[in-house]
Each structure stands twice: as C-alpha cells, then as structure tokens.
Amino acid sequence: MSDCEKVAEILKALGHPTRVKIIKYLADGEKCVKEIWQELEIPQPTVSQHINILKNAGIISYKKDGVKTCYKIEDPRVIDIIKLLSEEEV
C-alpha cells in the first residue's frame, strides 16, 4: 500500500463523528468497549462497528483481558490530526 493510500485510508476511517468521538475518548488511555459505549451513550453494536473500521485502518489496537476487550490508539498521529481540525481540546 502506498503512502497516499494509507493516508486516504486513515482519513476515511476518521470521516465519521462517532469515530472521532471514540478517538477523543481513547486519547487519554486504554478503555474497554463497555466504557466506550457507556461514555458515548451509543449502543454497543454501533460502537463495535465503528471500532472495527478504526482497527482495520490501523488506528487502534486491542487486547483481551479475560472476557473484556480493551482498545488503545495505535497510531498517535490521529490525535494530532483531530487536534488540528478541532475547535475544542482533545
């Protein structure tokens, strides 16, 4: 995959308000999926769909902790991208 294709993939993955909210929430550290959907007040299946898009783009990664699945930002450049484009603090 070329650099331009990778950049486009990241930007495409960030192209939804819910995914931006997930990144902002994960910016301060690893969170489990239950914490994400409770904090964002979004149904769990919806959060899982958006998380899969972010994972497939290489933006976030996960680890299993027993029955819990926890996520963290894998590519910190996305935080910088969101900071550059946001009017509010990340």
C-alpha positions in Angstrom: 0.0 0.0 0.0 1.4 3.4 -1.0 1.8 6.3 1.5 -1.0 8.2 -0.3 -3.3 5.1 0.0 -2.5 4.7 3.7 -3.2 8.4 4.4 -6.5 8.2 2.5 -7.5 5.1 4.5 -6.8 6.8 7.8 -8.7 9.9 6.8 -11.6 7.8 5.5 -11.8 6.0 8.8 -11.8 9.3 10.7 -14.6 10.6 8.5 -17.5 9.9 10.9 -18.4 11.9 14.1 -18.8 8.7 16.2 -15.3 7.5 15.2 -13.8 10.9 16.1 -15.6 10.7 19.5 -14.1 7.3 20.1 -10.6 8.6 19.2 -11.1 11.6 21.5 -12.2 9.3 24.3 -9.2 6.9 23.8 -6.8 9.9 23.6 -6.2 9.7 27.4 -5.6 6.0 27.5 -6.8 2.5 27.0 -10.5 1.8 27.5 -12.7 -1.3 27.4 -15.5 -1.5 24.9 -18.2 -1.2 27.7 -16.6 2.0 28.9 -16.7 3.4 25.4 -20.3 2.8 24.7 -21.4 3.9 28.2 -19.4 7.1 28.0 -20.6 8.0 24.5 -24.2 6.8 25.1 -24.2 4.8 21.9 -25.5 1.2 21.5 -22.8 -1.4 21.9 -23.3 -2.9 18.4 -22.8 0.6 16.8 -19.6 1.2 18.8 -18.3 -2.3 17.7 -18.9 -1.4 14.0 -17.0 1.9 14.3 -14.2 0.2 16.3 -13.8 -2.4 13.5 -13.3 0.4 11.0 -10.7 2.1 13.2 -8.9 -1.3 13.8 -8.9 -2.2 10.1 -7.3 1.2 9.3 -4.6 0.5 11.9 -5.6 3.5 14.1 -6.5 1.5 17.2 -5.4 -1.9 18.6 -6.9 -4.2 21.2 -6.1 -6.7 23.8 -8.2 -9.3 25.5 -8.4 -9.1 29.3 -10.5 -12.2 30.2 -13.9 -11.5 28.8 -13.2 -7.8 28.3 -11.8 -6.3 25.2 -9.8 -3.1 25.7 -8.7 -0.6 23.0 -6.0 1.9 22.7 -4.7 4.3 20.0 -2.1 2.6 17.9 -1.3 5.5 15.6 -0.9 8.7 17.7 -0.9 10.8 14.5 -4.7 10.6 14.5 -4.8 12.6 17.8 -2.7 15.3 16.1 -5.0 15.3 13.1 -8.1 15.7 15.3 -6.4 18.4 17.4 -5.5 20.4 14.2 -9.1 20.2 13.0 -11.0 20.6 16.3 -12.2 23.8 17.9 -12.2 22.1 21.3 -9.4 20.4 23.2 -8.8 16.7 22.7 
